[in-house]
Amino acid sequence: MIIGGLEKISLLDFPGTPAAIVFTQGCNFRCRFCYNPMLVVPSRHEKTTNPPQIMPADLLLFLQSRVGKLDGVVITGGEPTIHPDLPQF
């Protein structure tokens, strides 16, 4: 899975639950109203606006360090379901 961003805590995206938000890169849609175009086709954006890729192992280490502080993880995008390793993640 290509991870393009991380919001370390959100109190809005998983109602009633403190959660981290994981943003995946890539999308097979081209919605005009998209609020994350830099994640849809990263190569179309300047390097200054491209989100850095986060290694899944680093993300999992971060989440392990937040056990007891976070109660959920929201996976969004881009479009997470285009990544074949989403179920394993």
mmCIF file as gemmi writes it, N, C-alpha and C atoms, coordinates in Angstrom:
data_model
loop_
_atom_site.group_PDB
_atom_site.id
_atom_site.type_symbol
_atom_site.label_atom_id
_atom_site.label_alt_id
_atom_site.label_comp_id
_atom_site.label_asym_id
_atom_site.label_entity_id
_atom_site.label_seq_id
_atom_site.pdbx_PDB_ins_code
_atom_site.Cartn_x
_atom_site.Cartn_y
_atom_site.Cartn_z
_atom_site.occupancy
_atom_site.B_iso_or_equiv
_atom_site.pdbx_formal_charge
_atom_site.auth_seq_id
_atom_site.auth_asym_id
_atom_site.pdbx_PDB_model_num
ATOM 1 N N . MET Axp A 1 ? 0.85 -1.166 0 1 0 ? 1 A 1
ATOM 2 C CA . MET Axp A 1 ? 0 0 0 1 0 ? 1 A 1
ATOM 3 C C . MET Axp A 1 ? 0.899 1.233 0 1 0 ? 1 A 1
ATOM 4 N N . ILE Axp A 2 ? 0.53 2.222 -0.793 1 0 ? 2 A 1
ATOM 5 C CA . ILE Axp A 2 ? 1.3 3.457 -0.852 1 0 ? 2 A 1
ATOM 6 C C . ILE Axp A 2 ? 0.628 4.466 0.062 1 0 ? 2 A 1
ATOM 7 N N . ILE Axp A 3 ? 1.309 4.822 1.125 1 0 ? 3 A 1
ATOM 8 C CA . ILE Axp A 3 ? 0.768 5.74 2.122 1 0 ? 3 A 1
ATOM 9 C C . ILE Axp A 3 ? 1.337 7.124 1.859 1 0 ? 3 A 1
ATOM 10 N N . GLY Axp A 4 ? 0.445 8.076 1.648 1 0 ? 4 A 1
ATOM 11 C CA . GLY Axp A 4 ? 0.868 9.427 1.294 1 0 ? 4 A 1
ATOM 12 C C . GLY Axp A 4 ? 0.717 10.431 2.402 1 0 ? 4 A 1
ATOM 13 N N . GLY Axp A 5 ? 0.136 10.043 3.516 1 0 ? 5 A 1
ATOM 14 C CA . GLY Axp A 5 ? -0.025 11.001 4.597 1 0 ? 5 A 1
ATOM 15 C C . GLY Axp A 5 ? -0.601 10.371 5.844 1 0 ? 5 A 1
ATOM 16 N N . LEU Axp A 6 ? -0.429 11.085 6.935 1 0 ? 6 A 1
ATOM 17 C CA . LEU Axp A 6 ? -0.911 10.628 8.229 1 0 ? 6 A 1
ATOM 18 C C . LEU Axp A 6 ? -1.349 11.836 9.045 1 0 ? 6 A 1
ATOM 19 N N . GLU Axp A 7 ? -2.546 11.781 9.551 1 0 ? 7 A 1
ATOM 20 C CA . GLU Axp A 7 ? -3.023 12.746 10.537 1 0 ? 7 A 1
ATOM 21 C C . GLU Axp A 7 ? -2.984 11.986 11.855 1 0 ? 7 A 1
ATOM 22 N N . LYS Axp A 8 ? -2.139 12.425 12.77 1 0 ? 8 A 1
ATOM 23 C CA . LYS Axp A 8 ? -1.862 11.624 13.964 1 0 ? 8 A 1
ATOM 24 C C . LYS Axp A 8 ? -3.05 11.493 14.909 1 0 ? 8 A 1
ATOM 25 N N . ILE Axp A 9 ? -3.95 12.469 14.892 1 0 ? 9 A 1
ATOM 26 C CA . ILE Axp A 9 ? -5.155 12.352 15.724 1 0 ? 9 A 1
ATOM 27 C C . ILE Axp A 9 ? -6.29 13.156 15.104 1 0 ? 9 A 1
ATOM 28 N N . SER Axp A 10 ? -7.456 12.56 15.15 1 0 ? 10 A 1
ATOM 29 C CA . SER Axp A 10 ? -8.682 13.23 14.708 1 0 ? 10 A 1
ATOM 30 C C . SER Axp A 10 ? -9.781 12.869 15.688 1 0 ? 10 A 1
ATOM 31 N N . LEU Axp A 11 ? -10.587 13.852 16.029 1 0 ? 11 A 1
ATOM 32 C CA . LEU Axp A 11 ? -11.738 13.611 16.881 1 0 ? 11 A 1
ATOM 33 C C . LEU Axp A 11 ? -13.034 13.672 16.08 1 0 ? 11 A 1
ATOM 34 N N . LEU Axp A 12 ? -12.911 13.844 14.75 1 0 ? 12 A 1
ATOM 35 C CA . LEU Axp A 12 ? -14.084 14.004 13.894 1 0 ? 12 A 1
ATOM 36 C C . LEU Axp A 12 ? -14.338 12.838 12.947 1 0 ? 12 A 1
ATOM 37 N N . ASP Axp A 13 ? -13.3 12.193 12.468 1 0 ? 13 A 1
ATOM 38 C CA . ASP Axp A 13 ? -13.423 11.241 11.361 1 0 ? 13 A 1
ATOM 39 C C . ASP Axp A 13 ? -13.914 9.864 11.765 1 0 ? 13 A 1
ATOM 40 N N . PHE Axp A 14 ? -13.865 9.547 13.028 1 0 ? 14 A 1
ATOM 41 C CA . PHE Axp A 14 ? -14.37 8.279 13.555 1 0 ? 14 A 1
ATOM 42 C C . PHE Axp A 14 ? -15.207 8.685 14.762 1 0 ? 14 A 1
ATOM 43 N N . PRO Axp A 15 ? -16.487 9.006 14.545 1 0 ? 15 A 1
ATOM 44 C CA . PRO Axp A 15 ? -17.312 9.641 15.585 1 0 ? 15 A 1
ATOM 45 C C . PRO Axp A 15 ? -17.218 8.964 16.951 1 0 ? 15 A 1
ATOM 46 N N . GLY Axp A 16 ? -16.922 9.795 17.943 1 0 ? 16 A 1
ATOM 47 C CA . GLY Axp A 16 ? -16.84 9.321 19.311 1 0 ? 16 A 1
ATOM 48 C C . GLY Axp A 16 ? -15.565 8.582 19.651 1 0 ? 16 A 1
ATOM 49 N N . THR Axp A 17 ? -14.619 8.552 18.716 1 0 ? 17 A 1
ATOM 50 C CA . THR Axp A 17 ? -13.404 7.76 18.901 1 0 ? 17 A 1
ATOM 51 C C . THR Axp A 17 ? -12.176 8.554 18.481 1 0 ? 17 A 1
ATOM 52 N N . PRO Axp A 18 ? -11.198 8.735 19.367 1 0 ? 18 A 1
ATOM 53 C CA . PRO Axp A 18 ? -9.937 9.335 18.921 1 0 ? 18 A 1
ATOM 54 C C . PRO Axp A 18 ? -9.246 8.381 17.947 1 0 ? 18 A 1
ATOM 55 N N . ALA Axp A 19 ? -8.904 8.894 16.77 1 0 ? 19 A 1
ATOM 56 C CA . ALA Axp A 19 ? -8.37 8.02 15.724 1 0 ? 19 A 1
ATOM 57 C C . ALA Axp A 19 ? -7.268 8.716 14.94 1 0 ? 19 A 1
ATOM 58 N N . ALA Axp A 20 ? -6.419 7.918 14.327 1 0 ? 20 A 1
ATOM 59 C CA . ALA Axp A 20 ? -5.44 8.407 13.351 1 0 ? 20 A 1
ATOM 60 C C . ALA Axp A 20 ? -6.08 8.267 11.971 1 0 ? 20 A 1
ATOM 61 N N . ILE Axp A 21 ? -5.659 9.125 11.034 1 0 ? 21 A 1
ATOM 62 C CA . ILE Axp A 21 ? -6.15 9.031 9.659 1 0 ? 21 A 1
ATOM 63 C C . ILE Axp A 21 ? -4.968 8.714 8.758 1 0 ? 21 A 1
ATOM 64 N N . VAL Axp A 22 ? -5.076 7.641 8.002 1 0 ? 22 A 1
ATOM 65 C CA . VAL Axp A 22 ? -4.053 7.217 7.054 1 0 ? 22 A 1
ATOM 66 C C . VAL Axp A 22 ? -4.563 7.543 5.645 1 0 ? 22 A 1
ATOM 67 N N . PHE Axp A 23 ? -3.778 8.31 4.89 1 0 ? 23 A 1
ATOM 68 C CA . PHE Axp A 23 ? -4.14 8.678 3.525 1 0 ? 23 A 1
ATOM 69 C C . PHE Axp A 23 ? -3.327 7.842 2.545 1 0 ? 23 A 1
ATOM 70 N N . THR Axp A 24 ? -4.007 7.139 1.649 1 0 ? 24 A 1
ATOM 71 C CA . THR Axp A 24 ? -3.317 6.359 0.629 1 0 ? 24 A 1
ATOM 72 C C . THR Axp A 24 ? -3.171 7.181 -0.646 1 0 ? 24 A 1
ATOM 73 N N . GLN Axp A 25 ? -2.157 6.854 -1.445 1 0 ? 25 A 1
ATOM 74 C CA . GLN Axp A 25 ? -1.948 7.517 -2.725 1 0 ? 25 A 1
ATOM 75 C C . GLN Axp A 25 ? -2.582 6.705 -3.842 1 0 ? 25 A 1
ATOM 76 N N . GLY Axp A 26 ? -3.05 7.423 -4.856 1 0 ? 26 A 1
ATOM 77 C CA . GLY Axp A 26 ? -3.619 6.785 -6.029 1 0 ? 26 A 1
ATOM 78 C C . GLY Axp A 26 ? -5.134 6.723 -5.951 1 0 ? 26 A 1
ATOM 79 N N . CYS Axp A 27 ? -5.764 6.892 -7.111 1 0 ? 27 A 1
ATOM 80 C CA . CYS Axp A 27 ? -7.22 6.826 -7.198 1 0 ? 27 A 1
ATOM 81 C C . CYS Axp A 27 ? -7.612 6.574 -8.644 1 0 ? 27 A 1
ATOM 82 N N . ASN Axp A 28 ? -8.641 5.762 -8.829 1 0 ? 28 A 1
ATOM 83 C CA . ASN Axp A 28 ? -9.121 5.488 -10.171 1 0 ? 28 A 1
ATOM 84 C C . ASN Axp A 28 ? -10.284 6.393 -10.569 1 0 ? 28 A 1
ATOM 85 N N . PHE Axp A 29 ? -10.655 7.326 -9.719 1 0 ? 29 A 1
ATOM 86 C CA . PHE Axp A 29 ? -11.691 8.307 -10.03 1 0 ? 29 A 1
ATOM 87 C C . PHE Axp A 29 ? -11.022 9.653 -10.306 1 0 ? 29 A 1
ATOM 88 N N . ARG Axp A 30 ? -11.725 10.536 -10.939 1 0 ? 30 A 1
ATOM 89 C CA . ARG Axp A 30 ? -11.219 11.894 -11.181 1 0 ? 30 A 1
ATOM 90 C C . ARG Axp A 30 ? -12.332 12.884 -10.844 1 0 ? 30 A 1
ATOM 91 N N . CYS Axp A 31 ? -12.731 12.877 -9.597 1 0 ? 31 A 1
ATOM 92 C CA . CYS Axp A 31 ? -13.831 13.725 -9.137 1 0 ? 31 A 1
ATOM 93 C C . CYS Axp A 31 ? -13.408 15.191 -9.142 1 0 ? 31 A 1
ATOM 94 N N . ARG Axp A 32 ? -14.241 16.051 -9.692 1 0 ? 32 A 1
ATOM 95 C CA . ARG Axp A 32 ? -13.928 17.484 -9.74 1 0 ? 32 A 1
ATOM 96 C C . ARG Axp A 32 ? -13.904 18.109 -8.366 1 0 ? 32 A 1
ATOM 97 N N . PHE Axp A 33 ? -14.595 17.513 -7.408 1 0 ? 33 A 1
ATOM 98 C CA . PHE Axp A 33 ? -14.687 18.075 -6.065 1 0 ? 33 A 1
ATOM 99 C C . PHE Axp A 33 ? -13.656 17.483 -5.097 1 0 ? 33 A 1
ATOM 100 N N . CYS Axp A 34 ? -12.722 16.693 -5.599 1 0 ? 34 A 1
ATOM 101 C CA . CYS Axp A 34 ? -11.749 16.006 -4.746 1 0 ? 34 A 1
ATOM 102 C C . CYS Axp A 34 ? -10.988 17.008 -3.879 1 0 ? 34 A 1
ATOM 103 N N . TYR Axp A 35 ? -10.884 16.715 -2.604 1 0 ? 35 A 1
ATOM 104 C CA . TYR Axp A 35 ? -10.149 17.582 -1.685 1 0 ? 35 A 1
ATOM 105 C C . TYR Axp A 35 ? -8.72 17.098 -1.441 1 0 ? 35 A 1
ATOM 106 N N . ASN Axp A 36 ? -8.313 16.008 -2.082 1 0 ? 36 A 1
ATOM 107 C CA . ASN Axp A 36 ? -6.942 15.5 -1.959 1 0 ? 36 A 1
ATOM 108 C C . ASN Axp A 36 ? -6.333 15.222 -3.331 1 0 ? 36 A 1
ATOM 109 N N . PRO Axp A 37 ? -6.35 16.179 -4.267 1 0 ? 37 A 1
ATOM 110 C CA . PRO Axp A 37 ? -5.849 15.881 -5.615 1 0 ? 37 A 1
ATOM 111 C C . PRO Axp A 37 ? -4.38 15.489 -5.636 1 0 ? 37 A 1
ATOM 112 N N . MET Axp A 38 ? -3.595 15.94 -4.657 1 0 ? 38 A 1
ATOM 113 C CA . MET Axp A 38 ? -2.183 15.579 -4.628 1 0 ? 38 A 1
ATOM 114 C C . MET Axp A 38 ? -1.972 14.105 -4.297 1 0 ? 38 A 1
ATOM 115 N N . LEU Axp A 39 ? -2.997 13.448 -3.77 1 0 ? 39 A 1
ATOM 116 C CA . LEU Axp A 39 ? -2.923 12.013 -3.503 1 0 ? 39 A 1
ATOM 117 C C . LEU Axp A 39 ? -3.429 11.182 -4.68 1 0 ? 39 A 1
ATOM 118 N N . VAL Axp A 40 ? -4.274 11.777 -5.514 1 0 ? 40 A 1
ATOM 119 C CA . VAL Axp A 40 ? -4.872 11.047 -6.631 1 0 ? 40 A 1
ATOM 120 C C . VAL Axp A 40 ? -3.826 10.737 -7.694 1 0 ? 40 A 1
ATOM 121 N N . VAL Axp A 41 ? -3.156 11.766 -8.179 1 0 ? 41 A 1
ATOM 122 C CA . VAL Axp A 41 ? -2.091 11.61 -9.18 1 0 ? 41 A 1
ATOM 123 C C . VAL Axp A 41 ? -0.916 12.475 -8.709 1 0 ? 41 A 1
ATOM 124 N N . PRO Axp A 42 ? -0.089 11.952 -7.808 1 0 ? 42 A 1
ATOM 125 C CA . PRO Axp A 42 ? 0.993 12.756 -7.239 1 0 ? 42 A 1
ATOM 126 C C . PRO Axp A 42 ? 1.945 13.34 -8.277 1 0 ? 42 A 1
ATOM 127 N N . SER Axp A 43 ? 2.14 12.66 -9.393 1 0 ? 43 A 1
ATOM 128 C CA . SER Axp A 43 ? 3.088 13.145 -10.399 1 0 ? 43 A 1
ATOM 129 C C . SER Axp A 43 ? 2.626 14.433 -11.072 1 0 ? 43 A 1
ATOM 130 N N . ARG Axp A 44 ? 1.365 14.781 -10.97 1 0 ? 44 A 1
ATOM 131 C CA . ARG Axp A 44 ? 0.848 16.01 -11.584 1 0 ? 44 A 1
ATOM 132 C C . ARG Axp A 44 ? 1.103 17.256 -10.747 1 0 ? 44 A 1
ATOM 133 N N . HIS Axp A 45 ? 1.561 17.086 -9.539 1 0 ? 45 A 1
ATOM 134 C CA . HIS Axp A 45 ? 1.74 18.219 -8.638 1 0 ? 45 A 1
ATOM 135 C C . HIS Axp A 45 ? 3.225 18.483 -8.414 1 0 ? 45 A 1
ATOM 136 N N . GLU Axp A 46 ? 3.52 19.732 -8.143 1 0 ? 46 A 1
ATOM 137 C CA . GLU Axp A 46 ? 4.916 20.1 -7.895 1 0 ? 46 A 1
ATOM 138 C C . GLU Axp A 46 ? 5.437 19.348 -6.673 1 0 ? 46 A 1
ATOM 139 N N . LYS Axp A 47 ? 6.735 19.182 -6.644 1 0 ? 47 A 1
ATOM 140 C CA . LYS Axp A 47 ? 7.344 18.462 -5.521 1 0 ? 47 A 1
ATOM 141 C C . LYS Axp A 47 ? 7.037 19.126 -4.187 1 0 ? 47 A 1
ATOM 142 N N . THR Axp A 48 ? 6.823 20.432 -4.189 1 0 ? 48 A 1
ATOM 143 C CA . THR Axp A 48 ? 6.543 21.121 -2.931 1 0 ? 48 A 1
ATOM 144 C C . THR Axp A 48 ? 5.177 20.752 -2.371 1 0 ? 48 A 1
ATOM 145 N N . THR Axp A 49 ? 4.246 20.277 -3.226 1 0 ? 49 A 1
ATOM 146 C CA . THR Axp A 49 ? 2.924 19.913 -2.727 1 0 ? 49 A 1
ATOM 147 C C . THR Axp A 49 ? 2.724 18.404 -2.672 1 0 ? 49 A 1
ATOM 148 N N . ASN Axp A 50 ? 3.664 17.629 -3.208 1 0 ? 50 A 1
ATOM 149 C CA . ASN Axp A 50 ? 3.538 16.176 -3.148 1 0 ? 50 A 1
ATOM 150 C C . ASN Axp A 50 ? 3.664 15.715 -1.706 1 0 ? 50 A 1
ATOM 151 N N . PRO Axp A 51 ? 2.743 14.878 -1.257 1 0 ? 51 A 1
ATOM 152 C CA . PRO Axp A 51 ? 2.875 14.356 0.098 1 0 ? 51 A 1
ATOM 153 C C . PRO Axp A 51 ? 4.014 13.343 0.161 1 0 ? 51 A 1
ATOM 154 N N . PRO Axp A 52 ? 4.727 13.315 1.264 1 0 ? 52 A 1
ATOM 155 C CA . PRO Axp A 52 ? 5.799 12.323 1.385 1 0 ? 52 A 1
ATOM 156 C C . PRO Axp A 52 ? 5.196 10.928 1.569 1 0 ? 52 A 1
ATOM 157 N N . GLN Axp A 53 ? 5.845 9.928 1.015 1 0 ? 53 A 1
ATOM 158 C CA . GLN Axp A 53 ? 5.388 8.562 1.243 1 0 ? 53 A 1
ATOM 159 C C . GLN Axp A 53 ? 5.859 8.102 2.611 1 0 ? 53 A 1
ATOM 160 N N . ILE Axp A 54 ? 5.01 7.381 3.275 1 0 ? 54 A 1
ATOM 161 C CA . ILE Axp A 54 ? 5.311 6.838 4.599 1 0 ? 54 A 1
ATOM 162 C C . ILE Axp A 54 ? 5.397 5.326 4.451 1 0 ? 54 A 1
ATOM 163 N N . MET Axp A 55 ? 6.44 4.743 4.957 1 0 ? 55 A 1
ATOM 164 C CA . MET Axp A 55 ? 6.602 3.298 4.882 1 0 ? 55 A 1
ATOM 165 C C . MET Axp A 55 ? 5.6 2.625 5.822 1 0 ? 55 A 1
ATOM 166 N N . PRO Axp A 56 ? 4.913 1.57 5.357 1 0 ? 56 A 1
ATOM 167 C CA . PRO Axp A 56 ? 3.941 0.887 6.216 1 0 ? 56 A 1
ATOM 168 C C . PRO Axp A 56 ? 4.53 0.445 7.552 1 0 ? 56 A 1
ATOM 169 N N . ALA Axp A 57 ? 5.762 -0.019 7.564 1 0 ? 57 A 1
ATOM 170 C CA . ALA Axp A 57 ? 6.381 -0.453 8.828 1 0 ? 57 A 1
ATOM 171 C C . ALA Axp A 57 ? 6.512 0.71 9.802 1 0 ? 57 A 1
ATOM 172 N N . ASP Axp A 58 ? 6.863 1.906 9.289 1 0 ? 58 A 1
ATOM 173 C CA . ASP Axp A 58 ? 6.963 3.09 10.152 1 0 ? 58 A 1
ATOM 174 C C . ASP Axp A 58 ? 5.596 3.48 10.704 1 0 ? 58 A 1
ATOM 175 N N . LEU Axp A 59 ? 4.578 3.371 9.865 1 0 ? 59 A 1
ATOM 176 C CA . LEU Axp A 59 ? 3.225 3.689 10.307 1 0 ? 59 A 1
ATOM 177 C C . LEU Axp A 59 ? 2.789 2.726 11.401 1 0 ? 59 A 1
ATOM 178 N N . LEU Axp A 60 ? 3.068 1.451 11.214 1 0 ? 60 A 1
ATOM 179 C CA . LEU Axp A 60 ? 2.678 0.47 12.223 1 0 ? 60 A 1
ATOM 180 C C . LEU Axp A 60 ? 3.411 0.708 13.541 1 0 ? 60 A 1
ATOM 181 N N . LEU Axp A 61 ? 4.67 1.118 13.472 1 0 ? 61 A 1
ATOM 182 C CA . LEU Axp A 61 ? 5.398 1.469 14.703 1 0 ? 61 A 1
ATOM 183 C C . LEU Axp A 61 ? 4.742 2.648 15.4 1 0 ? 61 A 1
ATOM 184 N N . PHE Axp A 62 ? 4.352 3.664 14.623 1 0 ? 62 A 1
ATOM 185 C CA . PHE Axp A 62 ? 3.663 4.818 15.198 1 0 ? 62 A 1
ATOM 186 C C . PHE Axp A 62 ? 2.379 4.371 15.888 1 0 ? 62 A 1
ATOM 187 N N . LEU Axp A 63 ? 1.576 3.55 15.197 1 0 ? 63 A 1
ATOM 188 C CA . LEU Axp A 63 ? 0.31 3.105 15.778 1 0 ? 63 A 1
ATOM 189 C C . LEU Axp A 63 ? 0.532 2.279 17.046 1 0 ? 63 A 1
ATOM 190 N N . GLN Axp A 64 ? 1.567 1.452 17.051 1 0 ? 64 A 1
ATOM 191 C CA . GLN Axp A 64 ? 1.877 0.68 18.263 1 0 ? 64 A 1
ATOM 192 C C . GLN Axp A 64 ? 2.206 1.602 19.43 1 0 ? 64 A 1
ATOM 193 N N . SER Axp A 65 ? 2.862 2.713 19.134 1 0 ? 65 A 1
ATOM 194 C CA . SER Axp A 65 ? 3.22 3.652 20.201 1 0 ? 65 A 1
ATOM 195 C C . SER Axp A 65 ? 2.007 4.412 20.728 1 0 ? 65 A 1
ATOM 196 N N . ARG Axp A 66 ? 0.873 4.321 20.033 1 0 ? 66 A 1
ATOM 197 C CA . ARG Axp A 66 ? -0.337 5.035 20.436 1 0 ? 66 A 1
ATOM 198 C C . ARG Axp A 66 ? -1.413 4.114 21.019 1 0 ? 66 A 1
ATOM 199 N N . VAL Axp A 67 ? -1.061 2.864 21.278 1 0 ? 67 A 1
ATOM 200 C CA . VAL Axp A 67 ? -2.013 1.95 21.912 1 0 ? 67 A 1
ATOM 201 C C . VAL Axp A 67 ? -2.411 2.541 23.263 1 0 ? 67 A 1
ATOM 202 N N . GLY Axp A 68 ? -3.705 2.601 23.502 1 0 ? 68 A 1
ATOM 203 C CA . GLY Axp A 68 ? -4.217 3.196 24.736 1 0 ? 68 A 1
ATOM 204 C C . GLY Axp A 68 ? -4.524 4.68 24.602 1 0 ? 68 A 1
ATOM 205 N N . LYS Axp A 69 ? -4.04 5.309 23.532 1 0 ? 69 A 1
ATOM 206 C CA . LYS Axp A 69 ? -4.313 6.728 23.284 1 0 ? 69 A 1
ATOM 207 C C . LYS Axp A 69 ? -5.282 6.912 22.132 1 0 ? 69 A 1
ATOM 208 N N . LEU Axp A 70 ? -5.142 6.053 21.103 1 0 ? 70 A 1
ATOM 209 C CA . LEU Axp A 70 ? -6.045 6.067 19.959 1 0 ? 70 A 1
ATOM 210 C C . LEU Axp A 70 ? -6.914 4.82 20.019 1 0 ? 70 A 1
ATOM 211 N N . ASP Axp A 71 ? -8.162 4.967 19.628 1 0 ? 71 A 1
ATOM 212 C CA . ASP Axp A 71 ? -9.064 3.814 19.621 1 0 ? 71 A 1
ATOM 213 C C . ASP Axp A 71 ? -9.468 3.391 18.221 1 0 ? 71 A 1
ATOM 214 N N . GLY Axp A 72 ? -8.985 4.113 17.205 1 0 ? 72 A 1
ATOM 215 C CA . GLY Axp A 72 ? -9.368 3.765 15.842 1 0 ? 72 A 1
ATOM 216 C C . GLY Axp A 72 ? -8.375 4.274 14.824 1 0 ? 72 A 1
ATOM 217 N N . VAL Axp A 73 ? -8.489 3.732 13.626 1 0 ? 73 A 1
ATOM 218 C CA . VAL Axp A 73 ? -7.694 4.167 12.477 1 0 ? 73 A 1
ATOM 219 C C . VAL Axp A 73 ? -8.647 4.304 11.3 1 0 ? 73 A 1
ATOM 220 N N . VAL Axp A 74 ? -8.61 5.456 10.647 1 0 ? 74 A 1
ATOM 221 C CA . VAL Axp A 74 ? -9.415 5.704 9.455 1 0 ? 74 A 1
ATOM 222 C C . VAL Axp A 74 ? -8.476 5.615 8.262 1 0 ? 74 A 1
ATOM 223 N N . ILE Axp A 75 ? -8.82 4.797 7.272 1 0 ? 75 A 1
ATOM 224 C CA . ILE Axp A 75 ? -8.016 4.692 6.055 1 0 ? 75 A 1
ATOM 225 C C . ILE Axp A 75 ? -8.808 5.338 4.932 1 0 ? 75 A 1
ATOM 226 N N . THR Axp A 76 ? -8.231 6.38 4.326 1 0 ? 76 A 1
ATOM 227 C CA . THR Axp A 76 ? -8.9 7.132 3.277 1 0 ? 76 A 1
ATOM 228 C C . THR Axp A 76 ? -7.9 7.413 2.174 1 0 ? 76 A 1
ATOM 229 N N . GLY Axp A 77 ? -8.218 8.278 1.271 1 0 ? 77 A 1
ATOM 230 C CA . GLY Axp A 77 ? -7.307 8.472 0.152 1 0 ? 77 A 1
ATOM 231 C C . GLY Axp A 77 ? -7.344 9.86 -0.422 1 0 ? 77 A 1
ATOM 232 N N . GLY Axp A 78 ? -6.99 9.765 -1.665 1 0 ? 78 A 1
ATOM 233 C CA . GLY Axp A 78 ? -6.969 8.753 -2.693 1 0 ? 78 A 1
ATOM 234 C C . GLY Axp A 78 ? -8.132 7.765 -2.565 1 0 ? 78 A 1
ATOM 235 N N . GLU Axp A 79 ? -7.891 6.58 -3.055 1 0 ? 79 A 1
ATOM 236 C CA . GLU Axp A 79 ? -8.876 5.5 -2.991 1 0 ? 79 A 1
ATOM 237 C C . GLU Axp A 79 ? -8.201 4.251 -2.448 1 0 ? 79 A 1
ATOM 238 N N . PRO Axp A 80 ? -8.391 3.954 -1.148 1 0 ? 80 A 1
ATOM 239 C CA . PRO Axp A 80 ? -7.702 2.825 -0.522 1 0 ? 80 A 1
ATOM 240 C C . PRO Axp A 80 ? -8.007 1.471 -1.149 1 0 ? 80 A 1
ATOM 241 N N . THR Axp A 81 ? -9.198 1.288 -1.707 1 0 ? 81 A 1
ATOM 242 C CA . THR Axp A 81 ? -9.572 -0.039 -2.18 1 0 ? 81 A 1
ATOM 243 C C . THR Axp A 81 ? -8.869 -0.451 -3.475 1 0 ? 81 A 1
ATOM 244 N N . ILE Axp A 82 ? -8.094 0.443 -4.092 1 0 ? 82 A 1
ATOM 245 C CA . ILE Axp A 82 ? -7.327 0.029 -5.286 1 0 ? 82 A 1
ATOM 246 C C . ILE Axp A 82 ? -6.031 -0.669 -4.888 1 0 ? 82 A 1
ATOM 247 N N . HIS Axp A 83 ? -5.691 -0.654 -3.632 1 0 ? 83 A 1
ATOM 248 C CA . HIS Axp A 83 ? -4.454 -1.289 -3.157 1 0 ? 83 A 1
ATOM 249 C C . HIS Axp A 83 ? -4.748 -2.74 -2.779 1 0 ? 83 A 1
ATOM 250 N N . PRO Axp A 84 ? -4.138 -3.693 -3.508 1 0 ? 84 A 1
ATOM 251 C CA . PRO Axp A 84 ? -4.44 -5.108 -3.246 1 0 ? 84 A 1
ATOM 252 C C . PRO Axp A 84 ? -4.069 -5.578 -1.834 1 0 ? 84 A 1
ATOM 253 N N . ASP Axp A 85 ? -3.147 -4.881 -1.176 1 0 ? 85 A 1
ATOM 254 C CA . ASP Axp A 85 ? -2.744 -5.315 0.161 1 0 ? 85 A 1
ATOM 255 C C . ASP Axp A 85 ? -3.525 -4.626 1.28 1 0 ? 85 A 1
ATOM 256 N N . LEU Axp A 86 ? -4.607 -3.939 0.942 1 0 ? 86 A 1
ATOM 257 C CA . LEU Axp A 86 ? -5.436 -3.28 1.954 1 0 ? 86 A 1
ATOM 258 C C . LEU Axp A 86 ? -5.96 -4.267 3 1 0 ? 86 A 1
ATOM 259 N N . PRO Axp A 87 ? -6.516 -5.412 2.622 1 0 ? 87 A 1
ATOM 260 C CA . PRO Axp A 87 ? -7.019 -6.327 3.663 1 0 ? 87 A 1
ATOM 261 C C . PRO Axp A 87 ? -5.925 -6.77 4.646 1 0 ? 87 A 1
ATOM 262 N N . GLN Axp A 88 ? -4.721 -7.042 4.169 1 0 ? 88 A 1
ATOM 263 C CA . GLN Axp A 88 ? -3.642 -7.459 5.062 1 0 ? 88 A 1
ATOM 264 C C . GLN Axp A 88 ? -3.218 -6.316 5.973 1 0 ? 88 A 1
ATOM 265 N N . PHE Axp A 89 ? -3.241 -5.107 5.423 1 0 ? 89 A 1
ATOM 266 C CA . PHE Axp A 89 ? -2.829 -3.943 6.214 1 0 ? 89 A 1
ATOM 267 C C . PHE Axp A 89 ? -3.783 -3.764 7.386 1 0 ? 89 A 1
